[in-house]
Amino acid sequence: MAPSFDFPDQDGCALVIGGSGGIGQAICKALAEAGTDVALTYRTNGEAAQSVVADVEAAGRAVMALPLAVTDANAVAVARDAVIARFGRVHTVVNAAGSHIAMKFIGELDIEEFTRVMEADVHGFFHVVHALLPHMREKGGSFVTIGTTGLNRWPNKDGLSVIPKAANQALITGIAREEGRNGIRANAVQLGLIDAGLFRKLQGEFYDQRYIDAAIRNSALKRLGTAEEVAEAVLFFASHRARFVTGQSLTLDGGYSL
Protein backbone atom coordinates (compact mmCIF):
# COMPACT_ATOMS: atom_id res chain seq x y z
CA MET A 1 0.00 0.00 0.00
CA ALA A 2 1.35 3.43 -0.94
CA PRO A 3 2.13 5.82 1.93
CA SER A 4 -0.47 8.50 2.69
CA PHE A 5 0.09 12.20 3.20
CA ASP A 6 0.28 11.58 6.95
CA PHE A 7 3.31 9.30 6.59
CA PRO A 8 4.63 10.17 3.11
CA ASP A 9 8.20 8.96 3.42
CA GLN A 10 8.16 6.85 6.54
CA ASP A 11 9.25 3.28 6.17
CA GLY A 12 8.99 1.20 9.32
CA CYS A 13 6.30 1.32 11.96
CA ALA A 14 4.74 3.17 14.85
CA LEU A 15 5.28 1.49 18.24
CA VAL A 16 2.39 1.97 20.68
CA ILE A 17 3.22 1.14 24.29
CA GLY A 18 -0.02 0.07 25.94
CA GLY A 19 -1.76 -0.47 22.62
CA SER A 20 -4.29 -2.92 24.05
CA GLY A 21 -5.93 -0.35 26.35
CA GLY A 22 -9.05 1.55 25.41
CA ILE A 23 -7.17 4.64 24.26
CA GLY A 24 -4.24 2.64 22.88
CA GLN A 25 -6.59 0.62 20.68
CA ALA A 26 -8.01 3.77 19.10
CA ILE A 27 -4.49 5.12 18.53
CA CYS A 28 -3.35 1.93 16.80
CA LYS A 29 -6.39 1.95 14.52
CA ALA A 30 -5.93 5.64 13.63
CA LEU A 31 -2.25 5.15 12.84
CA ALA A 32 -3.03 2.19 10.59
CA GLU A 33 -5.79 4.05 8.76
CA ALA A 34 -3.38 6.95 8.24
CA GLY A 35 -0.96 4.67 6.42
CA THR A 36 1.62 3.22 8.77
CA ASP A 37 2.36 -0.27 10.05
CA VAL A 38 1.92 -0.74 13.80
CA ALA A 39 3.63 -2.62 16.61
CA LEU A 40 1.87 -2.62 19.95
CA THR A 41 2.69 -3.84 23.41
CA TYR A 42 0.41 -5.12 26.12
CA ARG A 43 1.00 -6.23 29.67
CA THR A 44 -1.58 -8.98 30.32
CA ASN A 45 -4.58 -8.52 28.03
CA GLY A 46 -3.62 -10.65 25.05
CA GLU A 47 -7.23 -10.96 23.91
CA ALA A 48 -7.61 -7.20 23.58
CA ALA A 49 -4.26 -7.03 21.78
CA GLN A 50 -5.46 -9.56 19.20
CA SER A 51 -8.55 -7.45 18.62
CA VAL A 52 -6.26 -4.52 17.81
CA VAL A 53 -4.26 -6.75 15.47
CA ALA A 54 -7.47 -7.50 13.59
CA ASP A 55 -8.32 -3.78 13.34
CA VAL A 56 -4.89 -2.88 11.97
CA GLU A 57 -4.96 -5.72 9.46
CA ALA A 58 -8.43 -4.63 8.36
CA ALA A 59 -6.92 -1.23 7.56
CA GLY A 60 -4.44 -2.96 5.27
CA ARG A 61 -1.33 -2.51 7.41
CA ALA A 62 1.15 -4.97 8.91
CA VAL A 63 1.08 -5.41 12.68
CA MET A 64 2.66 -7.27 15.56
CA ALA A 65 1.69 -7.45 19.24
CA LEU A 66 4.19 -8.15 22.00
CA PRO A 67 3.68 -8.81 25.73
CA LEU A 68 5.90 -6.40 27.64
CA ALA A 69 6.51 -5.18 31.17
CA VAL A 70 8.22 -1.81 30.64
CA THR A 71 9.63 -1.99 34.17
CA ASP A 72 12.12 -4.55 32.79
CA ALA A 73 14.71 -2.60 30.79
CA ASN A 74 16.17 -5.76 29.27
CA ALA A 75 12.72 -6.88 28.09
CA VAL A 76 12.19 -3.47 26.50
CA ALA A 77 15.46 -3.86 24.56
CA VAL A 78 14.43 -7.34 23.41
CA ALA A 79 11.06 -6.01 22.25
CA ARG A 80 12.78 -3.18 20.38
CA ASP A 81 15.00 -5.64 18.55
CA ALA A 82 12.00 -7.79 17.62
CA VAL A 83 10.11 -4.82 16.22
CA ILE A 84 13.10 -3.58 14.21
CA ALA A 85 13.72 -7.10 12.88
CA ARG A 86 10.10 -7.23 11.71
CA PHE A 87 9.67 -3.72 10.29
CA GLY A 88 13.21 -2.43 9.77
CA ARG A 89 12.59 0.79 11.61
CA VAL A 90 10.56 2.50 14.34
CA HIS A 91 9.62 6.02 13.27
CA THR A 92 7.09 6.78 16.03
CA VAL A 93 6.83 5.85 19.70
CA VAL A 94 3.51 6.47 21.46
CA ASN A 95 3.40 6.04 25.23
CA ALA A 96 -0.22 5.16 25.98
CA ALA A 97 0.36 2.92 28.99
CA GLY A 98 -0.79 3.80 32.47
CA SER A 99 -1.05 2.16 35.87
CA HIS A 100 -4.28 1.21 37.58
CA ILE A 101 -4.27 3.70 40.43
CA ALA A 102 -6.14 4.52 43.60
CA MET A 103 -7.73 7.95 43.97
CA LYS A 104 -6.23 9.29 47.19
CA PHE A 105 -5.00 12.54 48.66
CA ILE A 106 -1.20 12.75 48.68
CA GLY A 107 -1.18 12.45 52.47
CA GLU A 108 -2.98 9.11 52.19
CA LEU A 109 -0.51 7.48 49.78
CA ASP A 110 1.86 4.87 51.11
CA ILE A 111 5.45 4.56 49.96
CA GLU A 112 5.05 1.16 48.28
CA GLU A 113 2.06 2.34 46.26
CA PHE A 114 3.80 5.53 45.12
CA THR A 115 6.98 3.65 44.24
CA ARG A 116 5.08 1.03 42.21
CA VAL A 117 3.39 3.66 40.04
CA MET A 118 6.55 5.72 39.55
CA GLU A 119 8.47 2.59 38.59
CA ALA A 120 5.88 1.57 36.01
CA ASP A 121 4.96 4.94 34.55
CA VAL A 122 8.17 6.98 34.80
CA HIS A 123 10.97 4.41 34.83
CA GLY A 124 9.02 2.38 32.28
CA PHE A 125 8.75 5.27 29.85
CA PHE A 126 12.42 6.10 30.34
CA HIS A 127 13.32 2.48 29.54
CA VAL A 128 11.44 2.86 26.25
CA VAL A 129 13.12 6.18 25.45
CA HIS A 130 16.55 4.81 26.37
CA ALA A 131 16.05 1.79 24.12
CA LEU A 132 14.71 3.67 21.08
CA LEU A 133 16.62 6.97 20.99
CA PRO A 134 19.85 5.61 19.45
CA HIS A 135 17.87 3.80 16.76
CA MET A 136 15.70 6.82 15.94
CA ARG A 137 18.68 9.14 15.57
CA GLU A 138 19.55 7.36 12.32
CA LYS A 139 16.52 8.66 10.40
CA GLY A 140 14.58 10.82 12.86
CA GLY A 141 11.16 10.19 14.29
CA SER A 142 8.62 11.22 16.88
CA PHE A 143 7.76 10.53 20.53
CA VAL A 144 4.24 11.19 21.80
CA THR A 145 3.19 10.62 25.39
CA ILE A 146 -0.27 10.65 26.91
CA GLY A 147 -0.38 13.06 29.83
CA THR A 148 -3.05 14.70 31.97
CA THR A 149 -4.81 18.03 32.20
CA GLY A 150 -4.05 17.75 35.92
CA LEU A 151 -0.78 19.52 35.07
CA ASN A 152 -2.92 22.58 34.32
CA ARG A 153 -5.66 22.22 36.95
CA TRP A 154 -5.08 19.94 39.91
CA PRO A 155 -7.79 17.29 40.35
CA ASN A 156 -8.33 16.18 43.94
CA LYS A 157 -7.03 12.68 44.78
CA ASP A 158 -5.33 12.29 41.39
CA GLY A 159 -1.71 12.59 42.49
CA LEU A 160 -0.79 9.08 41.33
CA SER A 161 -1.73 10.11 37.81
CA VAL A 162 -0.45 13.69 37.74
CA ILE A 163 2.93 13.27 39.45
CA PRO A 164 4.39 10.59 37.14
CA LYS A 165 2.99 12.36 34.09
CA ALA A 166 4.72 15.55 35.20
CA ALA A 167 8.02 13.66 35.10
CA ASN A 168 7.21 12.27 31.67
CA GLN A 169 6.30 15.75 30.45
CA ALA A 170 9.74 16.96 31.55
CA LEU A 171 11.33 14.04 29.70
CA ILE A 172 9.41 14.94 26.54
CA THR A 173 10.57 18.56 26.79
CA GLY A 174 14.17 17.43 27.20
CA ILE A 175 13.98 15.08 24.22
CA ALA A 176 12.53 17.85 22.07
CA ARG A 177 15.29 20.28 23.06
CA GLU A 178 18.21 17.86 22.82
CA GLU A 179 17.24 15.61 19.93
CA GLY A 180 15.75 18.04 17.42
CA ARG A 181 19.15 18.24 15.73
CA ASN A 182 18.74 14.52 15.01
CA GLY A 183 15.33 14.94 13.42
CA ILE A 184 13.49 13.68 16.51
CA ARG A 185 10.36 15.46 17.70
CA ALA A 186 8.61 14.96 21.06
CA ASN A 187 5.14 16.12 22.14
CA ALA A 188 2.39 15.33 24.63
CA VAL A 189 -1.40 15.13 24.71
CA GLN A 190 -2.81 16.15 28.10
CA LEU A 191 -6.13 14.44 28.76
CA GLY A 192 -9.15 15.32 30.81
CA LEU A 193 -11.82 12.71 31.48
CA ILE A 194 -11.98 10.38 28.49
CA ASP A 195 -14.76 7.81 28.30
CA ALA A 196 -12.41 4.91 27.66
CA GLY A 197 -9.56 2.91 29.15
CA LEU A 198 -8.58 3.60 32.74
CA PHE A 199 -11.56 5.90 33.31
CA ARG A 200 -13.95 3.01 32.69
CA LYS A 201 -11.95 0.75 34.98
CA LEU A 202 -12.11 3.32 37.77
CA GLN A 203 -15.75 4.23 37.17
CA GLY A 204 -17.82 3.07 40.10
CA GLU A 205 -14.67 2.31 42.11
CA PHE A 206 -13.32 5.86 42.38
CA TYR A 207 -15.25 7.94 39.84
CA ASP A 208 -18.84 8.04 41.10
CA GLN A 209 -21.59 9.80 39.16
CA ARG A 210 -21.30 12.89 41.35
CA TYR A 211 -17.60 13.22 40.42
CA ILE A 212 -18.33 12.74 36.72
CA ASP A 213 -21.23 15.21 36.72
CA ALA A 214 -19.06 17.82 38.44
CA ALA A 215 -16.26 17.34 35.91
CA ILE A 216 -18.70 17.74 33.01
CA ARG A 217 -20.30 20.78 34.64
CA ASN A 218 -16.86 22.40 35.12
CA SER A 219 -15.79 21.89 31.51
CA ALA A 220 -16.53 24.30 28.70
CA LEU A 221 -17.88 21.66 26.30
CA LYS A 222 -20.03 19.89 28.92
CA ARG A 223 -19.13 16.32 28.00
CA LEU A 224 -16.49 13.62 28.28
CA GLY A 225 -13.92 13.06 25.57
CA THR A 226 -13.62 9.97 23.39
CA ALA A 227 -10.74 7.64 22.61
CA GLU A 228 -11.08 8.54 18.94
CA GLU A 229 -10.52 12.23 19.73
CA VAL A 230 -7.36 11.33 21.63
CA ALA A 231 -6.18 9.23 18.68
CA GLU A 232 -6.65 12.14 16.29
CA ALA A 233 -4.46 14.37 18.46
CA VAL A 234 -1.77 11.69 18.73
CA LEU A 235 -1.92 11.11 14.98
CA PHE A 236 -1.31 14.80 14.32
CA PHE A 237 1.81 14.89 16.49
CA ALA A 238 3.12 11.61 15.08
CA SER A 239 2.54 12.42 11.44
CA HIS A 240 4.16 14.55 8.77
CA ARG A 241 1.48 17.18 9.41
CA ALA A 242 3.36 18.18 12.59
CA ARG A 243 6.83 18.07 11.06
CA PHE A 244 7.67 21.54 12.49
CA VAL A 245 6.08 20.95 15.90
CA THR A 246 8.09 19.76 18.90
CA GLY A 247 8.16 20.23 22.65
CA GLN A 248 4.46 21.04 22.73
CA SER A 249 1.47 19.92 24.77
CA LEU A 250 -2.06 19.78 23.43
CA THR A 251 -4.67 19.91 26.18
CA LEU A 252 -7.62 17.71 25.28
CA ASP A 253 -10.01 18.22 28.17
CA GLY A 254 -13.09 19.93 26.75
CA GLY A 255 -12.07 23.16 28.43
CA TYR A 256 -11.89 21.73 31.97
CA SER A 257 -8.64 23.56 32.71
CA LEU A 258 -9.90 26.98 31.64
N, C-alpha and C positions, 0 to 999 in steps of 0.2 A: 504494500500500500504506500502511495506517495505521501511524503510529509505534508502536513497542513501549514497554514500560515502561523499557527501557534508554536510549532516546532519545525521551522523550515529547514534547518541544517543540522538537526540534532540526531546523530546516530546514538545508539544505546538506549537507556531506559531511565524512568523515574523510579526511585526507591522510596516507598511509603512505609515508614516505621509506624506500626499500629494500624495497618491497613484493613484489619478485620473488624475494627470498631465501627460504630454507627457513622461517625464523621469520616473516618478513614475509608470506609467503603465508598462513600459518595465521592471522595477525592480520587480514588483509583479509577472509578468509572468516568469521571470528568476528564482525567488525564488521557485515558484510552480514547475517548471520543474526540479529544483534541488532536490525536495523532501520534501518541508516543506509547511504546511498550512500557510495561509496569512490572516491577518486583515489589512484593509486599511482605511484611513480617507480621507475625502474630505470636502471642504468648501461649495461650492455651486453647483458643477457640478455632480449631481446625475446620469445623463445619462452616463457620461464617467465612473463613478464608477461602474455602472452595466455592462458596457462593460468589465471592468477589472474582475469583478466577473465571467463573462462567460469564460474569458481566463483561470482563475485559475481553475475553475471547469473542463474545457476541459483538463487541465493537470492532472486531477485526485486528486486534493487537495481540502480540505475544505476551505471556505472563508467567511468573513463577511465584510461589508462596513458600516462605520459610519460617519455621518455628524459631523464635529467638528471644532470649532474655538479655536485654541490653545492659543489665548490670554486670554481665560477663564480657569483659573487653576482648578476651580471646575468641569467644563465640561470635562477637560482632565482626572481628577480622575474618573469621572463617566464612561468615555469611557474605561479607563484601567480596571475597575471592570467588564464591560461588556465583554471585550475581554478575561479576565482571566476566567470568568464564562463559556464562550463558549469553550475555548481551554485548560484551566487548567494552562497554562503558556505562558509567552512571553519570548522567548530566544534571539530575535533580534529586535532592534529598528533602523529603517532607517528614517532619516530626509530628505525627498525629497521635502519639501514644500518651497515655496518662494513667496515673494510679487511681484505684478506687480509694476514696478518702472519706474520713469522718468530718462532719461539719461541727467544728468546735472553736471556741474562743482560744486565742493563743495561750492564755494562762491555764487552759485545760489540757493542752497537748502534753503527752509524755515523750521522753527522749527517744525511746525505741520507735515510736510511731513516726516522729518527725524525721529520724534518721532513715527509716525505711523509704519514705516518700522522696527525700532528697537523693538517696542512692539511686532509686529507680528513675526519677524524672530529670535530675540534673546530671549526676554522674553518667547515667545511661545515655543522655543526649551527647555529652562530651565524648563518650566512647565512640559514638557514631561519627561525630565530627572528626575526631582524631584518626579514625580508620579511613575516612573518605577524602579528607583534604588533600593529601599528597596525590592521590589519583586524579582528583578534579582539577588540580593545577595544570595538568597536561593540556586540557582543552577548554577549561572554564566550566562554569555550571552555576547552579543556584541552590541555596538552602532556604527552606521555608519552615518556620515553626509555628505551632498553634499555641497562642498565649491566652490571656484573659483581660477583659475590661477592668478587672479588679486592680490593675496597675494604674487606672485612671480614677476609679471611684471604689473605695474599699467596701467590699461586701462582708457583713458580719459573719463570723464563723467560717470564713473561706480561706484562712491562712495557709492551709496545706495545699491549696491550689495556687494562690497568688505568689507565695514566697519562692517556690521552685521556678515558677514561670518568670519571675523577676530576674533570677540568675540566668535563665536561658535567653531572656531578652538582652541581657548584657553580653552574652556570648555571641548572639547574632550581630549586635552592633560592632563588636570587636572583629568578627569575621569580615563584615562589610568594609571596615576601615583598613584592615591589614591585607585582605586578599583580593581587593578590587584590581590591583595591578596584575593579578593572575587570571582575570576574567571571571572571578567568582563573585556572585551577588548573594546577599543574605537579607531576608525580610521576615516579618511576623504578621500574623493575623490575630488580633485580640478579640476574643469572643465574649459576648454576654450569654444569656440563657438560650441555648440551642436545643430544640426539641428532638434530640437524638443522643446516642452514645451514653456517656457517663451521666448526663442529666436524667435520662430515663431509668438508669440503674439506681440513682439516688432518690428518684421521685417516690414519695410515700415513706421512705426511710429518713431522709433529711429535708427534702423539699416538699413541704405540705402545701395544700392549695392556697392557704393564706400567704405563704411566702411567694408562690408563683404569681398570685393576683397582685401582690404589692410590686413585684418586679415589673409586671406588665404595666401597671398603673404609673410607675415612675419612669417608664421609657417614652420616648417621643412617638414611636410608631405603634405603641399599644399592642404588641404581640411578641411571641417568641420567634427566634430565627429558625432556619431549616438547615439541614446538613448540605443540601444542594447549594444554598447561598454561601456557605463556608467554602465549598469546593470551587465555586466560581472565583472567589477571592484568591484562593491558593493557586488556581490555574493561572490567573493573571500574573502573580509574582513569579511563578515558575517558568512562564512562557516567554517567547520572543517579544511579546507585547510590552513587557516590562524591562526591556534590555538596558534601559538607562535609569533604572530604579534600584537602589540598594540602601540598606540601613534604615528602612522605613517600617512603620507599623500601621496597619489598617485596622481601625476599630469597627468591629461588626457586632453592634449591640443594640441596634434599633434606637439609638439615642439615649440609652440608659445613663451614660456617663456625662451627659450634658448638664 
